[in-house]
Amino acid sequence: MLQTRRTVTFGLVAALGAALLKPVRALAAWNQGAFQAKSTLDGMNALGITNPQDTQDIVIRAPDIAENGAVVPMDITSNIPGTTSISVFIEKNPFPYTGTFDFAAGAVPFVHLRAKIGESTPVRVVVAAGGKFYTAAKEVKVTIGGCGG
Amino acid sequence: MADPMKIRATVQGDVADVRVLMAHPMETGQRKQAGKAVPLHFIQSITAQLNGTTVFSADISQAISRNPVFAFKVKGAKAGDRITVTWKDNKGETRTDETTVRGGS
């Protein structure tokens, strides 16, 4: 009997440890919750983005009409002082959260990327600067989608 | 082992313009081949270092295009500095390549 009880206790401790360790690792590493969110709002919540303010200081250069949704180039520049990261949400993609780009040690808050866009959608950019969040969006029309086929 | 990245870093004034091309299928898990969904396979994180100090890093989703291209800019980089880029995908595969910053024209 004693043996069984000990086994159970060990099992419990192991499970508890795993449960405690897991969220910490998820935070430090790739944010699975945010990437699996099916809406921009859920994605922002999972990333801890609250009350982003609309701004003119984020410049999103992307085509108005993308001929090929599989490769839509965009240049994103933040003119907000103290920008530490740029996050991109493609609102109508199955999983809108596309990525976060972090800048440190002299990196200019600019990024060029190429993304897949399934259908015409606003591309929303959120900039983190000085503990606050700022946002801007640009509409991109897609004639041939980038998901599937 | 994945194919090497193509990295180009050029100084313009005191800012280095870095462009990276990674060879990766970036499967979304949505695409079907012979009626079966092709499993997710995509780069999740990227880190770029200038002379060993991280300057640019990213966590990305499968929505980034196949054979991803990224560009970023680093202030204060000089010709001869070392740029190292590492990526890691959802299958734990990883690749690191480096280049030297070139002087601008």
HADDOCK unambig.tbl for C-alpha pairs under 7 A between the chains (distance, minus, plus):
assign (segid A and resid 30 and name CA) (segid B and resid 44 and name CA) 6.95 0.50 0.50
assign (segid A and resid 30 and name CA) (segid B and resid 59 and name CA) 6.31 0.50 0.50
assign (segid A and resid 35 and name CA) (segid B and resid 61 and name CA) 6.53 0.50 0.50
assign (segid A and resid 70 and name CA) (segid B and resid 65 and name CA) 6.18 0.50 0.50
assign (segid A and resid 71 and name CA) (segid B and resid 65 and name CA) 5.59 0.50 0.50
assign (segid A and resid 98 and name CA) (segid B and resid 60 and name CA) 5.70 0.50 0.50
assign (segid A and resid 98 and name CA) (segid B and resid 61 and name CA) 4.99 0.50 0.50
assign (segid A and resid 98 and name CA) (segid B and resid 63 and name CA) 5.85 0.50 0.50
assign (segid A and resid 98 and name CA) (segid B and resid 64 and name CA) 7.00 0.50 0.50
assign (segid A and resid 99 and name CA) (segid B and resid 58 and name CA) 6.87 0.50 0.50
assign (segid A and resid 99 and name CA) (segid B and resid 59 and name CA) 5.36 0.50 0.50
assign (segid A and resid 99 and name CA) (segid B and resid 60 and name CA) 4.01 0.50 0.50
assign (segid A and resid 99 and name CA) (segid B and resid 61 and name CA) 5.88 0.50 0.50
assign (segid A and resid 100 and name CA) (segid B and resid 58 and name CA) 5.44 0.50 0.50
assign (segid A and resid 100 and name CA) (segid B and resid 59 and name CA) 5.42 0.50 0.50
assign (segid A and resid 100 and name CA) (segid B and resid 60 and name CA) 6.47 0.50 0.50
assign (segid A and resid 101 and name CA) (segid B and resid 57 and name CA) 5.81 0.50 0.50
assign (segid A and resid 101 and name CA) (segid B and resid 58 and name CA) 4.33 0.50 0.50
assign (segid A and resid 101 and name CA) (segid B and resid 59 and name CA) 6.77 0.50 0.50
assign (segid A and resid 102 and name CA) (segid B and resid 56 and name CA) 5.65 0.50 0.50
assign (segid A and resid 102 and name CA) (segid B and resid 57 and name CA) 5.13 0.50 0.50
assign (segid A and resid 102 and name CA) (segid B and resid 58 and name CA) 5.93 0.50 0.50
assign (segid A and resid 103 and name CA) (segid B and resid 55 and name CA) 5.85 0.50 0.50
assign (segid A and resid 103 and name CA) (segid B and resid 56 and name CA) 4.93 0.50 0.50
assign (segid A and resid 103 and name CA) (segid B and resid 57 and name CA) 6.82 0.50 0.50
assign (segid A and resid 104 and name CA) (segid B and resid 54 and name CA) 6.85 0.50 0.50
assign (segid A and resid 104 and name CA) (segid B and resid 55 and name CA) 4.61 0.50 0.50
assign (segid A and resid 104 and name CA) (segid B and resid 56 and name CA) 6.21 0.50 0.50
assign (segid A and resid 105 and name CA) (segid B and resid 55 and name CA) 5.34 0.50 0.50
assign (segid A and resid 106 and name CA) (segid B and resid 55 and name CA) 6.76 0.50 0.50
assign (segid A and resid 106 and name CA) (segid B and resid 74 and name CA) 5.66 0.50 0.50
assign (segid A and resid 106 and name CA) (segid B and resid 75 and name CA) 4.96 0.50 0.50
assign (segid A and resid 106 and name CA) (segid B and resid 76 and name CA) 6.73 0.50 0.50
assign (segid A and resid 107 and name CA) (segid B and resid 55 and name CA) 5.60 0.50 0.50
assign (segid A and resid 107 and name CA) (segid B and resid 56 and name CA) 6.58 0.50 0.50
assign (segid A and resid 107 and name CA) (segid B and resid 73 and name CA) 5.75 0.50 0.50
assign (segid A and resid 107 and name CA) (segid B and resid 74 and name CA) 4.14 0.50 0.50
assign (segid A and resid 107 and name CA) (segid B and resid 75 and name CA) 5.77 0.50 0.50
assign (segid A and resid 108 and name CA) (segid B and resid 73 and name CA) 5.24 0.50 0.50
assign (segid A and resid 108 and name CA) (segid B and resid 74 and name CA) 5.63 0.50 0.50
assign (segid A and resid 108 and name CA) (segid B and resid 75 and name CA) 6.45 0.50 0.50
assign (segid A and resid 110 and name CA) (segid B and resid 72 and name CA) 5.88 0.50 0.50
assign (segid A and resid 110 and name CA) (segid B and resid 73 and name CA) 6.67 0.50 0.50
assign (segid A and resid 111 and name CA) (segid B and resid 70 and name CA) 6.99 0.50 0.50
assign (segid A and resid 111 and name CA) (segid B and resid 71 and name CA) 5.66 0.50 0.50
assign (segid A and resid 111 and name CA) (segid B and resid 72 and name CA) 4.97 0.50 0.50
assign (segid A and resid 112 and name CA) (segid B and resid 70 and name CA) 5.27 0.50 0.50
assign (segid A and resid 112 and name CA) (segid B and resid 71 and name CA) 4.76 0.50 0.50
assign (segid A and resid 112 and name CA) (segid B and resid 72 and name CA) 6.55 0.50 0.50
assign (segid A and resid 113 and name CA) (segid B and resid 69 and name CA) 5.99 0.50 0.50
assign (segid A and resid 113 and name CA) (segid B and resid 70 and name CA) 4.91 0.50 0.50
assign (segid A and resid 113 and name CA) (segid B and resid 71 and name CA) 6.87 0.50 0.50
assign (segid A and resid 114 and name CA) (segid B and resid 64 and name CA) 5.99 0.50 0.50
assign (segid A and resid 114 and name CA) (segid B and resid 65 and name CA) 5.61 0.50 0.50
assign (segid A and resid 114 and name CA) (segid B and resid 68 and name CA) 6.73 0.50 0.50
assign (segid A and resid 114 and name CA) (segid B and resid 69 and name CA) 6.36 0.50 0.50
assign (segid A and resid 115 and name CA) (segid B and resid 63 and name CA) 5.65 0.50 0.50
assign (segid A and resid 115 and name CA) (segid B and resid 64 and name CA) 4.16 0.50 0.50
assign (segid A and resid 115 and name CA) (segid B and resid 65 and name CA) 4.72 0.50 0.50
assign (segid A and resid 116 and name CA) (segid B and resid 63 and name CA) 5.12 0.50 0.50
assign (segid A and resid 116 and name CA) (segid B and resid 64 and name CA) 5.77 0.50 0.50
assign (segid A and resid 116 and name CA) (segid B and resid 65 and name CA) 5.33 0.50 0.50
assign (segid A and resid 147 and name CA) (segid B and resid 30 and name CA) 6.77 0.50 0.50
assign (segid A and resid 147 and name CA) (segid B and resid 31 and name CA) 6.91 0.50 0.50
assign (segid A and resid 148 and name CA) (segid B and resid 30 and name CA) 5.65 0.50 0.50
assign (segid A and resid 148 and name CA) (segid B and resid 31 and name CA) 4.31 0.50 0.50
assign (segid A and resid 148 and name CA) (segid B and resid 32 and name CA) 6.83 0.50 0.50
assign (segid A and resid 149 and name CA) (segid B and resid 31 and name CA) 6.12 0.50 0.50
